[in-house]
Amino acid sequence: MVMWIRTYDEARDLWQHFEGDEEGAVLRQVDLRGDDGTPVLAASLEETLRLQERADIPTVSRYEQRYGRVFEGRITGWEKALGADAISAEEFERVWLDARRTLGVTPPPPNADR
């Protein structure tokens, strides 16, 4: 069963949106800057794995510079996190599409360390 959640990372001032599988692995992730809601990450595990299988290192690097990387751990215990909430699939998809549209038209920063 897929789950969709939103949490707030106070230390980094980020609203994080996760799509996770039944084991808590992150399938897709969107991070929005807390002060203005600007997308800073919108990555997909499936896309990353597909690129790693078929593409060269520069292609994977360009993807990660533009969209970032999904959290590699498990999302467990999220219910206790500040501002944590289950969200609907529709809400996640809206946030995902908005973030991808924004990050897709914004050139990746030069020499980004992601």
C-alpha positions in Angstrom: 0.0 0.0 0.0 1.4 3.3 -1.0 1.4 6.2 1.5 1.7 9.9 1.1 3.0 12.1 3.9 4.2 15.6 4.6 6.6 16.6 7.3 8.4 19.8 8.3 12.2 19.8 8.8 12.6 22.7 11.1 16.5 22.6 11.0 16.4 23.1 7.2 13.1 25.0 7.0 11.7 22.5 4.5 8.3 21.0 3.9 9.0 17.5 2.7 6.4 15.4 0.8 7.0 11.7 0.5 5.4 8.9 -1.5 6.4 5.7 0.2 5.8 2.0 -0.3 4.4 -0.4 2.3 7.9 -0.9 3.7 8.6 2.8 4.1 11.0 3.1 1.1 10.7 6.5 -0.6 9.4 6.3 -4.1 9.2 10.0 -4.8 10.0 13.1 -2.8 9.4 16.8 -3.0 11.0 19.4 -0.8 9.6 22.9 -0.6 11.5 25.8 1.0 9.5 26.8 4.1 9.6 30.6 3.7 8.2 30.8 0.2 7.3 27.2 -0.9 9.9 27.2 -3.7 10.7 23.6 -4.8 14.2 22.6 -4.1 13.9 18.8 -4.8 11.5 16.6 -6.8 13.2 13.3 -7.3 11.9 9.8 -8.2 13.6 6.5 -7.1 12.4 4.8 -10.3 13.9 7.6 -12.6 17.2 7.5 -10.7 17.5 3.7 -10.9 16.6 3.7 -14.6 19.2 6.4 -15.3 21.8 4.5 -13.3 21.2 1.4 -15.3 21.2 3.0 -18.8 23.1 6.3 -18.6 26.5 7.5 -18.0 27.7 9.3 -14.9 27.3 12.9 -16.3 23.6 12.1 -17.1 22.9 10.9 -13.6 24.7 13.9 -12.2 22.6 16.3 -14.3 19.4 14.7 -13.1 20.5 15.0 -9.5 21.6 18.6 -9.9 18.2 19.4 -11.3 15.9 17.3 -9.2 18.0 16.0 -6.3 18.0 12.6 -4.7 15.3 10.8 -2.8 15.9 10.0 0.9 17.5 6.6 0.9 16.4 5.4 4.3 12.9 4.3 5.5 10.2 6.7 6.5 9.1 5.3 9.8 7.9 7.0 12.9 6.9 10.0 10.8 3.7 10.4 12.7 5.7 11.9 15.6 7.5 14.5 13.5 6.7 18.2 13.8 3.9 19.1 11.3 3.7 15.5 10.0 0.5 14.6 8.3 -0.9 12.0 5.9 -1.9 13.6 2.7 -4.0 12.4 -0.3 -2.5 11.0 -3.4 -4.1 14.0 -5.3 -2.4 16.5 -3.0 1.0 14.8 -3.5 0.5 14.6 -7.2 -0.3 18.4 -7.4 2.8 19.3 -5.4 4.9 16.9 -7.5 3.7 18.3 -10.8 4.2 21.9 -9.7 7.7 21.2 -8.4 8.7 19.2 -11.5 7.4 22.0 -13.7 9.4 24.6 -11.8 12.6 22.6 -11.5 12.3 21.4 -15.1 12.4 24.9 -16.5 15.0 26.2 -14.1 18.6 25.5 -15.2 20.4 23.4 -12.6 22.9 25.5 -10.6 26.5 25.3 -11.9 28.7 22.9 -9.8 25.9 22.0 -7.4 26.9 19.6 -4.7 24.0 17.2 -4.6 
